[in-house]
Amino acid sequence: MERPAILNSRHLLGVAGLSIAEITALMDLAEEYVALSRQREKKTNLLRGRTQINLFFEPSTRTQSSFELAGKRLGADVMNMSVKGSSVSKGETLLDTAVTLNAMNPDLLVIRHQHSGAAELLAQKVSCAVINAGDGWHEHPTQALLDALTIRRHKGKLENVVVAICGDIRHSRVARSNIILLSRMGARVRIVGPGPLLPPSAERLGVEVFHSLEEGLRGADVVMMLRLQRERMDGAFIPSEREYYRFWGLNEERLRLAKEDAIVMHPGPMNRGVEIDSSVADGPRSVIREQVEMGVAVRMAVLDALARNLEREAAA
Ligand code: NCD
């Protein structure tokens, strides 16, 4: 029996192109995979016979391992290509690597790359479905989807939920994708950080901008902390980590400014004692570990949705 289509597009390159219906359907499907992943038997065979390649040009813990588990739980054959030890370190270009991998007939290609637009470029050159697992400062669609799912599970909805995204927004693809997706779903998004770490045209993003952590936290339902992404900074953006923590680190006292039932999120990797205190990261309001669990389920939903489209294409 043909299963209903969930995504209109062949690839998942960003959240910018997703409709409310698509986002909702992906979250609903992910809920089914949360349930499956909590069972003794975690595997289906929906992707049996399919080949998934994970091509990671940047370091990753959570994203790569969850894409791997997601593919395996759906029954696909999953191959991880890490760039260290591959021909990329010998100077091969992204496109040459892509064309080589494409010749091995993968069905799904997951890519993380340091350049914005890399996933889109790849999608034009290969014949399989491409999933963006983070491209430069641009987008990280599955992170935004898993964050939205985590929020929906705690707040029951996304509409009118006040989400304070705090820290290094400027260099963060997680922030960009979250701003787009959460705004589309009707959440009230705030960005909170020191001027140099906010995007140049912050006001145009349709969010509320705060230059003080205390102000930004007041009345928030969700507090999302971000790491200082030093690898993307050219120059000195902050005086020192100690100084940064003093003004922008989330501790228990500051968290009390948010709503009483506010949840604390972080996409990882965390820098404890820089943007977040351990007592908060490991405290009762933290849903950081749940985000990781949702990550596997959301990636299963995305892989499933794209594989459905491949079936349709083949049948047409
Ligand atoms: C993020 C990323 O790579 O964009 N990590 C992740 O995927 N969970 C955030 C970061 O690197 O700080």
Boltz pocket constraint, residues with backbone or C-beta under 6 A from the ligand:
constraints:
  - pocket:
      binder: B
      contacts: [[A, 59], [A, 62], [A, 63], [A, 133], [A, 134], [A, 140], [A, 143], [A, 173], [A, 174], [A, 227], [A, 229], [A, 267], [A, 268], [A, 269]]
      max_distance: 6.0
